[in-house]
């Protein structure tokens, strides 16, 4: 890997995280106009499917999935659908800043469940990271708990759990090509999102896009831009480096909501958000050091 490709990968990752951060802010604006999170997911997936199919046709990429990964791709698609629907729906009930911090507990969930899922040891350092992040979430939610809707908190935390499942499943789904993987994930998300929309009574015709055309365009465009840039970045930098950069997403969401939606946070809530981000970054740095130490261990004769 050259230095120039690594640098461009970092810039692409920052661009992706920024797109995702803007995306959730405009999703809240769209919710004010009456567009549900599930409706946004349905129409952004339709557009994504069209774009991926066009790329596959132009680049002559196969859309076939590995037979042994069919079940994993189904789970990955369902988890991705729940992630998007829950996260976008949460901001209809709670501020973007709170939703972002609650959602970003998913690295902590991964740490706590990795000993059971991947049989990795739970070290004192990781326990400390979890404690700091939990305290941070408590500070963010606690001061304004009486003003927060429990449905928004539950949806944001549900999105966090779905993301943890997504990460674990994606790590075990490596034989299917990237273009094919994106296509099948989006294809699985579509009926899942439609079903949830019907069950919750939030299914909406395409005219829902006209309720807040600018906010809807920015929400859908932010997701597609973030998704594409994310895959381009991961082809140039390691997952560890990308993980550090993607910690900027909730920061972008918080700053964007302050400037665009005039959402404010108390100093205590700002401190709580900083603790969560610090815990996430510390967790990634610990993993990076662990991998470096593993590489330095000499191989016995």
Buried (B, 14 or more C-beta within 10 A) or exposed (E): EEEEEEEBBBBBBBBBBBBBBBBBBBBBBBBEBEBBBBBBBBBBBBBBBEBBBEBBEEEEBEBEBBEEBEEBBBBBBBBBBBBBBBBBBBBBBBBBBBBBBBBBBBBBBBBBBBEEBEEEEBEEEBEBBBEBBBBBBEBBBBBBEEEBEEEBBBBBBBBBBBBBBBBBBBEEBEEBBEBBBBBBBBBBBBBBBBEBBEEEEBBBEEEBBEBBEEBBEBBBBBBBBBBBBBBBBBEBBBEBBBBBBBBBBBBBBBBBBBEBBEBEBEEEBBBBBBBBBBBBBBBBBBBBEBEEEEEEEEEEE
